[in-house]
Amino acid sequence: MKTKLVFATNNAHKLEEVRAILGNDYEVLSLADINLHEDIPETAGTLEGNALQKAQYVKQHFGLDCFADDTGLEVYALNGEPGVYSARYAGEGHDSEANMSKLLLKMNKKRNRKARFRTIVALIQGEDIHLFEGIVNGTIIKERRGEGGFGYDPIFVPEGYSQTLAEIGEEKNKISHRARAIAKLADFLKNKE
Ligand code: ITT
């Protein structure tokens, strides 16, 4: 029988990616699977703080071990913006199209287009807390390309590639910030068995 793990996210794309990465070894339960349908507060000012806040919410309300991910797109020419505010860059609507438009406008005259996605995964097991980081470096291009992925994927080209994260298909789950953080989580869990 597969070990069950709760992933504290309301983002269906993240869930799908993490299931594709961990699915052979773990049964990844969503918040809906444990009957949690409200939005978990994210009020910390850092990715680490928000990831922990989401995981702790599930632990406190359900008593279940779980993990959560908080992710930000950090653009060097914008001093790390949108960073921890990536989901609500253009307002509370969590509208990816509006977020990308705002970012492309701000990058209009910037010559340095380097950026990185950074994911922090927080795992709570019993009383213990563990954090895992995954980063992918790349550049922000000037227009959207590709239909896959989600969020800022259509404007981000990872280092070593010519396609955006929205164009590379399943390869995203091998090289992405989230894939790297989840691989560290999986290694940690394996070594504990
Ligand atoms: P949960 O908090 O419920 O997990 P969320 O969508 O609010 O879902 P975040 O707080 O981590 O997740 O939001 C970060 C935002 O960054 C997200 O809404 C996307 O716009 C963007 N993002 C996160 N991961 C991404 C990825 O792999 N590719 C492109 N954009 C991503």
Residues whose N, C-alpha, C, O or C-beta is under 5 A from the ligand:
A	BS01	ITT	A8 T9 N10 N11 D69 D70 T71 S86 A87 F150 G151 Y152 D153
